[in-house]
C-alpha cells in the first residue's frame, strides 16, 4: 500500500497528527500557556517559558497581554429546533480500478431497507444498509459476501431483537458458507465493513482495514478501527494464537489481521486462528449534528486522513448537495495523490438538506485558522473517540 504523500492546499491544515493519545497533552499545554499569560499580566515572569515554544515569542505575548481576553471559542452549530429527529437516507458511491490490474472491490447501498427486504419484519423505520468489501486473491470472496451478508443478518435467530449478535453471527456464517461454496476459489479473501441503520441507531461492523467515518458538523469521528497486523491489539491476538508478523504482513502473506475467506490460512471451522473473520462493532445514536457517513476501502485511507475526507465531502455538499458527486470527488482526489490500490467510496447523507454554514463564535483572541481547522482542533479535545 502507498504511504500518504505531501498534501496540497486547502487540506494541509487538517492533516495534523492529533489523536486520542495526545489530546490530553494539548489541553495541559494550553492551560500552562494561559496561566503564564495571567502571570505576565500582573508583572510576574511565566513559570515555564518552554510552553511558549509553539506559539509566538514570550516578549510579543507580554506586550499583548493587556489587550487579550481569553474566551471560550468554538463552532456554533445552527439549532434546527426539531424534536424527535429521524434521519433521511441518501447515498452515492464510486468505484475505480486505480493503478491495479484487476478490480477486486464490491459494495452495496440500500437507502430503504424495508422496501428492499419486502418483508413484514418488526424493526424500527427508517432503515438502511451499506457495505464495502475489499477483495484480495481474486473477486470471489468479495462478490459472495456482498450478495449474501444481508440475508445472513436478517435470517439470524437474534434478528431484529439483538442486532449486534445477528451481525457477529452473520459474518462468521458468511465466512463458513464461502468455504463450502465449492465452485468458488476458497483461497480468495475479503475485508468487510457494513453499516446497518434502524431509526436513529447505526451499527458499524468491521473486519479488515476498510473504514467508516462520521461527519459531525465538520468534525471527523472514526467509527471503525483498521485491523492491520501491526496494530497493538491485533498483534497481541495474532501472536497469542501462534501467528507471526513479518514486514507488516500476517504470516508474511496478508496485510490485514481480519478477513473473510482466505481459507488456506485458517484451520478447521470454529477453531481460533490468527486470521479472524469476527467483526468489531460500534453503535452510534444519530443526532441532528450527524450530517453524513463515509465508508471507504484502504485505497482511500492510505493517502487521505479521515478529517481531510470529511472536509472535502462537506464542502462539496454545500455546493451541490449530491452524495454521489462527493464520492467521485474523493476517488478523484485519492487518484491524484497516487493511491496504489482499487478505490471504493460510499457517502451516506442523513438529511435532504445541505450542511449549514459553520459560524465561529466571536472572540478577542487573534488567530489565523479556518473554520474547518478550528472545528478539527475542537473535535480533538472534545471527541471520545
Secondary structure, 3 states (H helix, E strand, C coil): CCCCCCCCCCCHHHCCCCCHHHHHHHHHHHHHHHHHHHHHHCCCCCCCHHHHCCCCCHHHHHHHHHHCCCCCCCEECCCCCCCCCCCCCEEEEEEECCCCCCCCEEEEEECCHHHHHCCCCCCCCCEEEEEEEEEECCCHHHHHHHHHHHHHHHCCCCCCCCHHHHHHHHHHHHHHHHHHCCCCCCCCEECEEEEEEECCEEEEEEECCCEEEEEECCEEEECCCCCCCCCHHHHHHHHHCCCCEECCEECCCECCCECEECHHHCCCCCCCCCCECCCEEEEEECCCCEEEEEEECHHHHCCCCHHHHHHHHHHHHHHHCCHHHHHHHHHHHHHHCCCCCCEEEEEEECCCCCCCCCEECCCCCCCCCCHHHHHHHHHHHHCCC
